[in-house]
């Protein structure tokens, strides 16, 4: 359930006026790199302010969180750490001062940004385009040394397996929510088979059954990772308190 910004900040101001501290999540990038979207901010009523303080203030019908860069009488000049322009507000428009930050897990932020539903939707066409280029473009003339070995495995086969690990994840979204999720793994396997089989028809590429096996292994590994992650998420949702203590089975 989403709450209108006007209602949300009215509640925040009401709690601050009552002398309470309030925790809010940062939205936007104007305070990067000091603060990033998703950081938890601890705010308290603004009493004593000085240059350098990060404050929440009202500006042209919006609530902004920026740093004080100058004070002149009751006029406060603010600027975001990632901004080049200033905002000017009266003292009565300064709502709260930042007194604490719980930093968002940067790795989790990266994974959610690019492998969450919205991120996957943006990456999906680029992934399949890149896959087509790698599998079907005339790369044999580029003298790329793919016949080297790492831990006894050909780099060519490792490359095939690696590029197909995300395939099941991107295919997942094509089926939407429903009973057809069982078809994700076979569809992703079919993608691996088709991309390699087409090479048999291309005069400048060579078909290799071992590459097809590597594709299959990459798809399967990706699918197993999806299953494991979704199972862990379901367990956490079913018993979040126990999951925090590591007791959720």
C-alpha positions in Angstrom: 0.0 0.0 0.0 1.5 3.3 -1.1 0.8 6.5 0.9 0.6 9.9 -0.9 3.8 12.0 -0.2 1.8 14.9 1.2 0.1 12.6 3.8 3.3 10.7 4.5 5.3 13.8 5.3 2.4 15.3 7.3 2.6 12.2 9.5 6.4 12.6 9.7 6.2 16.2 10.8 3.5 15.4 13.3 5.7 12.8 15.0 8.7 15.2 14.9 6.7 18.0 16.5 5.8 15.5 19.3 9.5 15.1 20.0 9.9 11.7 18.5 12.7 10.5 16.2 11.6 9.2 12.8 13.2 6.7 10.5 12.6 7.2 6.8 14.1 5.6 3.6 16.0 7.8 1.2 14.6 8.1 -2.3 16.6 9.8 -5.1 20.3 10.4 -5.9 20.8 14.0 -4.9 23.0 13.1 -1.9 25.2 10.6 -3.5 27.8 9.4 -2.8 27.3 10.3 0.9 23.8 8.8 1.0 22.3 6.4 -1.6 18.7 5.4 -2.3 17.5 2.9 0.3 19.6 4.2 3.2 17.6 4.4 6.4 17.7 7.9 7.9 17.2 8.8 11.5 15.7 12.3 11.8 14.9 14.5 14.8 13.3 17.9 15.1 15.6 20.6 13.9 16.6 22.7 16.9 20.2 23.8 16.6 21.5 24.0 13.0 24.9 24.8 11.5 26.5 24.8 8.2 27.2 21.2 7.1 24.1 19.7 8.7 21.9 17.5 6.5 18.3 18.6 6.9 14.8 17.7 5.7 13.1 20.9 4.5 10.0 22.1 2.5 10.8 23.6 -0.9 8.2 24.5 -3.5 5.7 21.9 -2.4 8.2 19.1 -1.9 10.3 17.7 0.9 14.0 17.6 0.2 17.0 16.2 2.1 20.1 18.3 1.4 23.1 19.8 3.2 23.2 23.4 4.6 25.9 25.3 2.8 25.2 28.8 4.1 23.1 30.5 6.8 22.1 34.2 6.7 19.7 35.3 9.4 16.6 33.1 8.9 17.6 32.2 5.3 19.2 28.8 4.8 20.9 27.8 1.6 20.9 24.1 0.8 22.6 21.9 -1.8 22.6 18.2 -2.4 26.1 16.6 -2.4 25.3 15.4 -6.0 23.9 18.7 -7.2 25.2 22.0 -8.6 22.2 24.2 -7.8 21.1 25.6 -4.5 17.7 25.9 -2.7 16.9 28.6 -0.3 14.4 28.0 2.6 13.2 29.9 5.6 14.0 28.6 9.1 10.4 27.6 9.6 10.6 25.3 6.5 13.4 23.3 8.0 11.6 20.2 9.4 14.3 17.9 10.7 18.0 17.2 11.0 19.7 14.0 10.1 21.2 12.4 13.2 21.9 8.8 12.1 22.2 6.6 9.0 21.8 2.8 8.5 23.6 2.2 5.2 22.0 0.0 2.7 23.9 -3.1 1.7 25.5 -2.0 -1.5 25.8 -5.5 -3.0 22.1 -6.1 -2.3 21.3 -2.7 -3.8 23.2 -3.7 -6.9 21.5 -7.1 -7.2 18.1 -5.6 -6.7 18.7 -2.8 -9.1 19.9 -5.0 -12.0 18.4 -8.4 -11.2 15.1 -7.4 -9.6 12.0 -7.4 -11.9 12.5 -3.9 -13.2 16.2 -4.3 -13.8 15.7 -7.6 -15.6 13.1 -6.0 -17.9 15.7 -3.5 -19.0 18.5 -6.0 -19.3 16.6 -8.8 -21.0 16.7 -7.6 -24.6 20.4 -6.7 -24.3 21.2 -10.1 -22.8 19.5 -12.0 -25.7 21.1 -9.7 -28.3 24.5 -10.3 -26.7 23.9 -14.0 -26.7 23.0 -13.9 -30.4 26.2 -12.0 -31.2 28.4 -14.4 -29.2 26.8 -17.5 -30.7 26.3 -16.5 -34.3 28.7 -13.6 -35.2 31.8 -14.5 -37.2 34.1 -14.4 -34.2 36.4 -17.2 -35.5 38.4 -14.7 -37.5 39.2 -12.7 -34.5 41.9 -15.1 -33.3 40.4 -15.4 -29.8 42.4 -18.1 -27.9 39.5 -20.2 -26.6 41.3 -23.5 -26.7 43.2 -22.7 -23.5 42.4 -24.6 -20.3 41.6 -23.6 -16.7 41.5 -26.3 -14.0 41.4 -28.9 -16.8 38.4 -27.3 -18.5 38.4 -25.6 -21.9 37.9 -21.8 -21.6 35.5 -22.1 -24.6 33.2 -24.5 -22.6 33.5 -22.4 -19.5 32.5 -19.3 -21.5 29.4 -21.1 -22.9 28.3 -22.3 -19.5 28.8 -18.8 -17.9 26.8 -16.9 -20.5 23.9 -19.3 -20.1 23.6 -19.1 -16.3 21.4 -16.0 -16.4 19.3 -17.4 -19.3 16.6 -19.1 -17.0 16.3 -15.9 -15.0 15.4 -13.8 -18.1 13.2 -16.5 -19.5 11.3 -16.6 -16.1 9.7 -13.2 -16.7 8.4 -14.2 -20.1 5.9 -16.6 -18.6 4.6 -14.2 -16.0 3.0 -15.3 -12.8 1.1 -18.7 -13.1 1.4 -22.4 -13.5 3.7 -22.2 -16.6 6.7 -21.7 -14.4 7.5 -25.4 -14.9 8.3 -24.5 -18.6 11.1 -22.0 -17.7 13.9 -24.6 -17.5 12.9 -26.5 -20.7 12.6 -23.2 -22.6 16.0 -22.0 -21.4 17.5 -25.4 -22.4 15.8 -25.0 -25.8 17.5 -21.6 -26.2 20.9 -23.2 -25.5 20.2 -26.0 -28.0 18.9 -23.7 -30.8 21.8 -21.2 -30.5 24.3 -24.0 -30.9 22.4 -25.9 -33.6 22.2 -22.7 -35.7 26.0 -22.7 -35.8 25.8 -25.9 -37.9 24.1 -23.8 -40.6 26.6 -21.0 -40.5 29.7 -21.5 -42.8 31.9 -19.4 -40.5 31.0 -21.1 -37.2 31.4 -24.7 -36.1 28.9 -26.9 -34.3 30.3 -28.7 -31.2 28.3 -31.1 -29.1 30.5 -30.2 -26.1 29.4 -26.6 -26.4 25.8 -27.7 -26.3 26.5 -29.7 -23.2 28.1 -26.6 -21.6 25.0 -24.5 -22.5 22.8 -27.1 -20.9 25.0 -27.1 -17.7 24.9 -23.3 -17.5 21.1 -23.2 -17.9 20.6 -25.9 -15.3 22.9 -24.2 -12.8 21.1 -20.9 -13.3 17.7 -22.7 -12.8 18.9 -24.4 -9.6 20.1 -21.0 -8.2 16.6 -19.5 -8.9 14.9 -22.4 -7.1 17.2 -22.1 -4.1 16.8 -18.3 -3.8 13.0 -18.5 -4.2 12.8 -21.2 -1.6 14.9 -19.1 0.9 12.6 -16.1 0.2 9.5 -18.1 0.9 10.9 -19.4 4.1 11.8 -15.9 5.3 8.3 -14.7 4.4 6.6 -17.5 6.2 8.6 -17.1 9.5 10.7 -13.9 9.4 11.4 -13.8 13.1 12.9 -17.3 13.1 14.8 -16.6 9.9 16.6 -13.8 11.5 17.8 -16.2 14.2 18.6 -18.9 11.7 15.9 -21.2 13.0 13.5 -21.2 10.1 13.4 -24.7 8.5 
